[in-house]
Amino acid sequence: MSGEPSVREPPPVSRQTLLVRVTGTLVLALPAVVTWAGGLRPPVLSAVLIFGAGVLAAAILLMWAAETAQADMSGALAVALLALAALLPQYALDLYFAHAGATKPGYIALAAATMTGANRLLVGVGWALVVLAFALGVRRPAGRSGGGSGRHAARGTGRRTLRLAARHRIELGFLALATVLGFIPALTGEIGWYIAVVLIAVYVLYLVRLGRGARDDTRLVVGVPGRLVALPRRKRRVAAGAGFAAGALIVYVSTARFGDALVAAGTSLGVDEFLLVQWLAPVVSEAPLLLAAAMLAWRLRDADAIGTLLSGKVNQWTLLIALLPLAYRVGGGSWSLPLDSRQIEEVLLTAAQTVLGLALLIDLVFRRWEAAVLFVLFAVQFLLPGEDGRLVLSGVYLAIGFSVLIARYRELGEAMGTVVRPRPRRG
């Protein structure tokens, strides 16, 4: 087999456009790098903007690098890499709070805040955003589809639902397992080393299962990665490596300073630090992944779009949680990350939302009303603040989620089967 990928379309951007976009992203990160290198201490709000822009730029570079690297991997494993790489700034921020929590006790709560916020944002907003983008894509004029022969025949058929491919049962099966394990921290009041070990094992097994899939040499890659994927193999790998290196450097420069700036901004503005970190940080760090998934849906690549976000949910609900107590230990704390009552409620609410999200995707069809339910319940949490609101909303998520799972028990069994029974390699 040739080492070059087969893309369905010509590279969608010119060399000049490629240089403009890459340069623009690096310029976005430049103030953070200069501020860090010069040891400057800008005002709090300026620091939030400067280092927040750095986090955003890092996420973009890492996502481009991962999409480019997909050309040399199996389709499902490549999607998992894309989701993980795009979320690395989120990981870095969460691990920083957990690490610093050993010497700054207030930061322990912030580690739980950004982890739960990132998970709920991905499901409550990201999944609904994909449905909206798909609906707009179906309605747009056929001449603007940018489509190749491999797209779903959604336009003109009246299809209003997103459909996942059969291969996504792997993600759903492992998400089901992780969902059960995700309730343990809420029950024990800590994210212990024992659950970390189990979750890491689950994530590794997940990658192994994905690695058994066949390569997909007909994936649609557009934008900057579309241009880079068309390069000869050696240049393509150099470009991907450079993107990973630049992104990692910017993450190192920006993440901790962005986190500290958010905390300081909350104090100076009189805003709850927990809420500020819980929602503003994930919006910045996950924006590129959400927009990439929305663009896939707009191009009627619905399976790829929701599959990318589903993979992101799996790695955030396994690997991200697992790394928190390890970072806390490295920072000088114990082997278990303690949770107070509010953090326990936040973890419970996030786990309950995960149950519903799993239930709505388990039949490999994602309907508009299902996306609306997820988004509305996500929005309701801001209208029902406090302990009672979180507990009531958790109950609503669980009641609907378990009801749907009971009705779709056959599909749940098929998904769980991928965890214990590897699929044969195709091709």
VEXDREN-2710 file (C-alpha; in Angstrom, 1 decimal):
% VEXDREN-2710
k/r/px/py/pz
1/MET/0.0/0.0/0.0
2/SER/1.2/3.5/-0.8
3/GLY/2.3/5.6/2.1
4/GLU/0.3/8.6/0.8
5/PRO/-3.2/9.2/1.9
6/SER/-6.1/9.3/-0.5
7/VAL/-8.1/12.4/0.2
8/ARG/-11.5/12.9/-1.5
9/GLU/-10.9/16.5/-2.5
10/PRO/-7.9/18.6/-3.6
11/PRO/-6.2/20.6/-0.8
12/PRO/-8.8/23.2/0.0
13/VAL/-6.4/26.0/0.8
14/SER/-3.6/27.6/-1.2
15/ARG/0.0/27.8/0.0
16/GLN/-0.5/31.5/0.7
17/THR/-3.7/30.8/2.8
18/LEU/-1.8/28.1/4.7
19/LEU/0.9/30.6/5.6
20/VAL/-1.6/33.2/6.6
21/ARG/-3.5/30.9/8.9
22/VAL/-0.5/29.4/10.6
23/THR/1.2/32.8/11.0
24/GLY/-2.1/34.2/12.4
25/THR/-2.3/31.4/15.0
26/LEU/1.3/32.0/16.0
27/VAL/0.7/35.7/16.3
28/LEU/-2.2/34.9/18.6
29/ALA/0.2/33.1/20.9
30/LEU/3.0/35.7/20.6
31/PRO/1.9/38.0/23.5
32/ALA/1.8/35.0/25.9
33/VAL/5.3/33.9/24.9
34/VAL/6.7/37.4/25.1
35/THR/5.1/38.0/28.5
36/TRP/6.5/34.8/29.8
37/ALA/10.0/35.2/28.4
38/GLY/10.2/38.8/29.6
39/GLY/9.0/38.0/33.1
40/LEU/6.3/40.6/32.7
41/ARG/3.3/40.9/35.1
42/PRO/0.4/42.4/33.2
43/PRO/-2.9/43.5/35.0
44/VAL/-5.2/40.6/35.9
45/LEU/-7.7/41.1/33.1
46/SER/-5.0/41.6/30.5
47/ALA/-3.3/38.4/31.7
48/VAL/-6.6/36.5/31.2
49/LEU/-6.8/37.7/27.6
50/ILE/-3.1/37.2/26.9
51/PHE/-2.7/33.7/28.2
52/GLY/-6.2/32.7/27.2
53/ALA/-5.3/33.5/23.7
54/GLY/-2.2/31.4/24.1
55/VAL/-4.2/28.4/25.3
56/LEU/-6.6/28.9/22.3
57/ALA/-3.6/29.1/19.9
58/ALA/-2.1/25.9/21.4
59/ALA/-5.3/24.0/21.0
60/ILE/-5.5/25.0/17.3
61/LEU/-1.9/24.0/16.6
62/LEU/-2.3/20.7/18.3
63/MET/-5.5/19.9/16.5
64/TRP/-4.0/20.7/13.1
65/ALA/-1.0/18.5/14.0
66/ALA/-3.2/15.6/15.1
67/GLU/-5.4/15.9/11.9
68/THR/-2.2/15.8/9.8
69/ALA/-0.9/12.8/11.8
70/GLN/-4.2/10.9/11.1
71/ALA/-3.0/10.1/7.6
72/ASP/-0.8/7.4/9.0
73/MET/-3.2/5.8/11.5
74/SER/-6.3/3.7/11.5
75/GLY/-9.4/5.7/11.2
76/ALA/-10.8/5.2/14.7
77/LEU/-7.5/5.5/16.4
78/ALA/-6.8/8.7/14.5
79/VAL/-10.0/10.2/15.7
80/ALA/-9.0/9.4/19.3
81/LEU/-5.7/11.1/18.8
82/LEU/-7.4/14.1/17.4
83/ALA/-9.7/14.4/20.4
84/LEU/-6.9/13.9/22.9
85/ALA/-4.5/16.3/21.2
86/ALA/-7.1/19.0/20.8
87/LEU/-7.9/18.7/24.5
88/LEU/-4.3/18.8/25.8
89/PRO/-4.6/22.4/26.9
90/GLN/-7.7/21.4/29.0
91/TYR/-5.7/18.5/30.5
92/ALA/-2.8/20.8/31.3
93/LEU/-5.0/23.3/33.0
94/ASP/-6.8/20.6/35.1
95/LEU/-3.5/19.0/36.0
96/TYR/-2.0/22.3/37.0
97/PHE/-4.8/23.0/39.5
98/ALA/-4.5/19.4/40.9
99/HIS/-0.7/19.8/41.2
100/ALA/-0.9/23.2/42.8
101/GLY/-3.7/22.0/45.2
102/ALA/-1.1/20.2/47.3
103/THR/0.2/23.5/48.4
104/LYS/-2.8/25.8/47.7
105/PRO/-5.8/23.9/49.1
106/GLY/-8.2/26.2/47.3
107/TYR/-7.0/24.9/44.0
108/ILE/-8.2/21.4/44.7
109/ALA/-11.8/22.6/44.1
110/LEU/-10.7/24.2/40.9
111/ALA/-9.4/21.0/39.5
112/ALA/-12.8/19.4/39.9
113/ALA/-14.4/22.6/38.6
114/THR/-12.7/22.6/35.2
115/MET/-13.0/18.8/34.8
116/THR/-16.7/18.8/35.4
117/GLY/-17.2/22.0/33.4
118/ALA/-15.3/20.6/30.4
119/ASN/-17.3/17.3/30.4
120/ARG/-20.7/19.0/30.7
121/LEU/-19.8/21.6/28.1
122/LEU/-18.8/18.9/25.6
123/VAL/-22.0/17.0/25.9
124/GLY/-24.5/19.8/26.7
125/VAL/-23.3/22.3/24.1
126/GLY/-20.9/20.4/21.8
127/TRP/-23.3/17.6/20.8
128/ALA/-26.1/20.1/20.3
129/LEU/-23.9/22.3/18.2
130/VAL/-23.1/19.4/15.9
131/VAL/-26.9/18.8/15.3
132/LEU/-27.4/22.5/14.5
133/ALA/-24.5/22.5/12.1
134/PHE/-25.8/19.4/10.4
135/ALA/-29.3/20.9/10.0
136/LEU/-27.8/24.0/8.4
137/GLY/-25.6/21.8/6.2
138/VAL/-28.6/19.9/4.9
139/ARG/-30.4/23.1/4.0
140/ARG/-27.6/24.9/2.2
141/PRO/-27.5/24.9/-1.6
142/ALA/-26.1/21.7/-3.1
143/GLY/-23.4/23.5/-5.0
144/ARG/-21.8/24.7/-1.7
145/SER/-21.6/21.2/-0.2
146/GLY/-18.0/20.8/-0.9
147/GLY/-18.9/17.2/-1.0
148/GLY/-17.2/14.1/-2.4
149/SER/-18.8/10.9/-3.4
150/GLY/-18.5/9.3/0.0
151/ARG/-20.9/11.7/1.8
152/HIS/-24.3/10.7/3.2
153/ALA/-27.1/11.4/0.9
154/ALA/-28.7/13.6/3.5
155/ARG/-29.7/16.5/1.2
156/GLY/-32.9/15.9/-0.6
157/THR/-33.8/12.8/1.4
158/GLY/-35.5/14.5/4.3
159/ARG/-33.2/12.9/6.8
160/ARG/-33.1/15.1/9.9
161/THR/-31.0/12.9/12.3
162/LEU/-27.3/12.3/12.7
163/ARG/-26.1/8.7/12.4
164/LEU/-23.1/7.2/13.9
165/ALA/-21.2/4.3/12.2
166/ALA/-21.2/0.8/13.6
167/ARG/-17.5/1.3/14.7
168/HIS/-18.7/3.9/17.2
169/ARG/-20.1/1.1/19.4
170/ILE/-16.5/0.8/20.7
171/GLU/-16.6/4.4/22.1
172/LEU/-20.2/3.8/23.4
173/GLY/-19.2/0.6/25.1
174/PHE/-16.2/2.1/26.9
175/LEU/-18.2/5.2/27.7
176/ALA/-20.8/2.9/29.4
177/LEU/-18.1/1.3/31.5
178/ALA/-16.5/4.7/32.4
179/THR/-19.9/6.0/33.3
180/VAL/-20.4/3.4/36.0
181/LEU/-16.9/4.0/37.3
182/GLY/-17.5/7.8/37.2
183/PHE/-20.0/7.5/40.1
184/ILE/-17.4/6.1/42.5
185/PRO/-15.7/9.5/43.3
186/ALA/-19.2/10.9/44.1
187/LEU/-19.8/8.0/46.5
188/THR/-16.4/7.9/48.2
189/GLY/-15.8/11.7/48.4
190/GLU/-12.4/11.4/46.6
191/ILE/-10.7/10.5/43.3
192/GLY/-8.5/7.8/44.7
193/TRP/-5.5/6.1/43.2
194/TYR/-7.4/2.9/42.9
195/ILE/-10.0/4.4/40.5
196/ALA/-7.2/6.2/38.6
197/VAL/-5.5/2.8/37.9
198/VAL/-8.7/1.3/36.7
199/LEU/-9.6/4.3/34.5
200/ILE/-6.1/4.3/32.9
201/ALA/-6.5/0.6/32.2
202/VAL/-9.9/1.3/30.6
203/TYR/-8.4/4.0/28.4
204/VAL/-5.5/1.9/27.3
205/LEU/-7.8/-1.0/26.4
206/TYR/-10.0/1.5/24.5
207/LEU/-7.0/2.5/22.4
208/VAL/-6.1/-1.1/21.8
209/ARG/-9.6/-1.8/20.6
210/LEU/-9.5/1.2/18.3
211/GLY/-6.1/0.2/16.9
212/ARG/-7.5/-3.1/15.6
213/GLY/-9.7/-1.2/13.1
214/ALA/-8.9/-0.8/9.5
215/ARG/-7.2/2.3/8.1
216/ASP/-9.5/4.8/6.5
217/ASP/-7.6/6.3/3.6
218/THR/-10.7/8.2/2.2
219/ARG/-11.3/10.5/5.2
220/LEU/-12.1/14.1/4.3
221/VAL/-9.5/16.5/5.6
222/VAL/-9.9/20.2/4.9
223/GLY/-8.3/23.5/5.8
224/VAL/-4.8/23.6/7.0
225/PRO/-4.5/19.9/7.7
226/GLY/-6.0/19.2/4.2
227/ARG/-3.0/21.0/2.7
228/LEU/-0.5/19.3/5.0
229/VAL/-1.9/15.8/4.5
230/ALA/-1.2/16.1/0.7
231/LEU/2.5/16.6/1.3
232/PRO/4.9/13.8/0.8
233/ARG/5.1/11.5/3.9
234/ARG/8.4/12.9/5.3
235/LYS/7.3/16.5/5.0
236/ARG/3.9/15.7/6.4
237/ARG/5.4/14.1/9.5
238/VAL/7.8/17.0/10.0
239/ALA/4.9/19.4/9.8
240/ALA/2.9/17.3/12.3
241/GLY/5.9/17.1/14.6
242/ALA/6.5/20.9/14.4
243/GLY/2.8/21.5/15.2
244/PHE/2.9/19.2/18.3
245/ALA/6.2/20.8/19.5
246/ALA/4.9/24.4/19.0
247/GLY/1.6/23.6/20.6
248/ALA/3.2/21.9/23.6
249/LEU/5.6/24.8/24.1
250/ILE/2.7/27.3/24.1
251/VAL/0.7/25.1/26.5
252/TYR/3.7/25.1/28.9
253/VAL/4.0/28.9/28.6
254/SER/0.3/29.7/28.9
255/THR/-1.7/27.2/30.9
256/ALA/-0.6/27.8/34.5
257/ARG/-0.6/31.6/34.0
258/PHE/-4.1/31.5/32.5
259/GLY/-5.3/29.5/35.5
260/ASP/-3.8/31.9/38.0
261/ALA/-5.1/34.8/36.1
262/LEU/-8.6/33.4/36.2
263/VAL/-8.4/32.9/39.9
264/ALA/-7.1/36.5/40.4
265/ALA/-9.8/37.8/38.1
266/GLY/-12.5/36.1/40.1
267/THR/-11.2/37.7/43.3
268/SER/-10.9/41.2/41.9
269/LEU/-14.3/41.1/40.2
270/GLY/-16.1/39.5/43.0
271/VAL/-17.1/36.5/40.9
272/ASP/-17.2/33.0/42.2
273/GLU/-13.8/31.5/41.2
274/PHE/-15.2/28.0/40.9
275/LEU/-17.8/29.1/38.3
276/LEU/-15.3/31.3/36.4
277/VAL/-12.8/28.4/36.1
278/GLN/-15.6/25.8/35.5
279/TRP/-17.0/27.5/32.4
280/LEU/-14.6/30.1/31.0
281/ALA/-11.5/27.9/30.9
282/PRO/-13.2/25.0/29.0
283/VAL/-14.8/27.4/26.5
284/VAL/-11.3/28.6/25.6
285/SER/-9.5/25.3/25.6
286/GLU/-12.3/23.3/23.8
287/ALA/-13.4/25.8/21.2
288/PRO/-11.2/24.5/18.4
289/LEU/-12.5/20.9/18.9
290/LEU/-16.1/22.0/19.0
291/LEU/-15.7/24.2/15.9
292/ALA/-13.9/21.4/14.0
293/ALA/-16.7/19.0/14.8
294/ALA/-19.3/21.6/13.8
295/MET/-17.6/22.0/10.4
296/LEU/-17.6/18.2/9.8
297/ALA/-21.3/18.2/10.6
298/TRP/-21.9/21.2/8.3
299/ARG/-20.2/19.2/5.5
300/LEU/-22.6/16.3/6.3
301/ARG/-19.9/14.2/7.9
302/ASP/-22.2/13.5/10.8
303/ALA/-20.7/10.3/11.9
304/ASP/-17.2/11.8/12.0
305/ALA/-18.5/14.9/13.8
306/ILE/-20.3/13.3/16.6
307/GLY/-17.6/10.5/16.7
308/THR/-14.9/13.1/17.4
309/LEU/-16.8/14.6/20.3
310/LEU/-17.7/11.1/21.6
311/SER/-14.1/10.2/21.6
312/GLY/-13.3/13.4/23.5
313/LYS/-15.9/12.5/26.1
314/VAL/-14.4/9.1/26.5
315/ASN/-10.9/10.4/27.1
316/GLN/-12.1/13.2/29.4
317/TRP/-14.2/10.8/31.5
318/THR/-11.4/8.2/31.8
319/LEU/-7.8/9.6/31.4
320/LEU/-8.4/13.1/32.6
321/ILE/-10.1/12.0/35.8
322/ALA/-7.4/9.3/36.3
323/LEU/-4.5/11.8/36.1
324/LEU/-5.9/14.3/38.7
325/PRO/-4.9/12.3/41.8
326/LEU/-1.5/11.5/40.2
327/ALA/-0.8/15.2/39.6
328/TYR/-2.0/16.0/43.2
329/ARG/0.5/13.4/44.5
330/VAL/3.4/14.7/42.4
331/GLY/2.6/18.2/43.8
332/GLY/3.1/16.9/47.4
333/GLY/-0.4/15.7/48.3
334/SER/-1.7/12.3/49.1
335/TRP/-2.5/9.5/46.6
336/SER/-6.2/10.6/46.6
337/LEU/-7.7/13.9/45.6
338/PRO/-10.3/14.9/48.2
339/LEU/-13.6/16.3/47.2
340/ASP/-15.8/18.5/49.3
341/SER/-19.6/18.5/49.3
342/ARG/-19.9/20.9/46.3
343/GLN/-17.4/19.0/44.3
344/ILE/-19.2/15.7/45.0
345/GLU/-22.4/17.3/43.7
346/GLU/-20.7/18.5/40.6
347/VAL/-19.2/15.1/39.9
348/LEU/-22.5/13.5/40.5
349/LEU/-24.3/15.9/38.1
350/THR/-21.6/15.3/35.4
351/ALA/-21.9/11.5/35.8
352/ALA/-25.7/11.8/35.6
353/GLN/-25.5/13.8/32.4
354/THR/-23.1/11.2/31.0
355/VAL/-25.8/8.5/31.6
356/LEU/-28.3/10.5/29.5
357/GLY/-25.8/11.3/26.8
358/LEU/-24.9/7.6/26.5
359/ALA/-28.6/6.6/26.4
360/LEU/-29.4/9.0/23.6
361/LEU/-26.5/7.8/21.4
362/ILE/-26.6/4.1/22.2
363/ASP/-28.8/3.3/19.1
364/LEU/-26.3/5.1/16.8
365/VAL/-28.9/7.8/16.0
366/PHE/-28.9/11.3/17.4
367/ARG/-32.2/13.1/16.9
368/ARG/-32.9/16.8/17.1
369/TRP/-35.2/16.5/20.1
370/GLU/-32.5/14.5/21.9
371/ALA/-29.9/17.3/21.3
372/ALA/-32.5/19.8/22.5
373/VAL/-33.0/17.9/25.7
374/LEU/-29.3/17.8/26.4
375/PHE/-29.0/21.6/25.7
376/VAL/-32.0/22.6/27.7
377/LEU/-30.9/20.6/30.7
378/PHE/-27.4/22.1/30.4
379/ALA/-28.9/25.6/30.4
380/VAL/-31.3/24.8/33.4
381/GLN/-28.3/24.3/35.7
382/PHE/-27.7/28.0/35.6
383/LEU/-31.3/28.7/36.7
384/LEU/-31.1/26.2/39.5
385/PRO/-27.9/27.0/41.4
386/GLY/-27.0/25.6/44.8
387/GLU/-27.0/22.1/46.3
388/ASP/-30.7/21.4/45.8
389/GLY/-30.6/22.5/42.1
390/ARG/-27.7/20.2/41.4
391/LEU/-29.3/17.2/43.1
392/VAL/-32.7/17.7/41.4
393/LEU/-31.1/18.1/38.0
394/SER/-29.0/14.9/38.6
395/GLY/-32.2/13.1/39.4
396/VAL/-33.8/14.3/36.2
397/TYR/-30.8/13.2/34.1
398/LEU/-30.8/9.8/35.7
399/ALA/-34.5/9.2/35.4
400/ILE/-34.6/10.0/31.7
401/GLY/-31.2/8.3/31.0
402/PHE/-32.1/5.0/32.7
403/SER/-35.5/5.0/31.2
404/VAL/-34.0/5.3/27.7
405/LEU/-31.3/2.7/28.4
406/ILE/-33.9/0.2/29.6
407/ALA/-35.8/0.7/26.4
408/ARG/-32.6/0.3/24.3
409/TYR/-31.1/-2.5/26.3
410/ARG/-30.2/-4.6/23.2
411/GLU/-28.2/-1.7/21.8
412/LEU/-26.5/-1.2/25.2
413/GLY/-25.6/-4.9/25.2
414/GLU/-24.1/-4.7/21.7
415/ALA/-22.0/-1.7/22.7
416/MET/-20.8/-3.4/25.9
417/GLY/-19.8/-6.4/23.9
418/THR/-17.1/-4.4/22.2
419/VAL/-15.4/-4.0/25.6
420/VAL/-15.1/-7.7/26.3
421/ARG/-15.0/-9.0/22.7
422/PRO/-12.5/-7.4/20.3
423/ARG/-13.7/-6.9/16.8
424/PRO/-11.7/-8.7/14.1
425/ARG/-9.3/-6.5/12.0
426/ARG/-10.8/-5.7/8.6
427/GLY/-8.9/-5.6/5.3
END
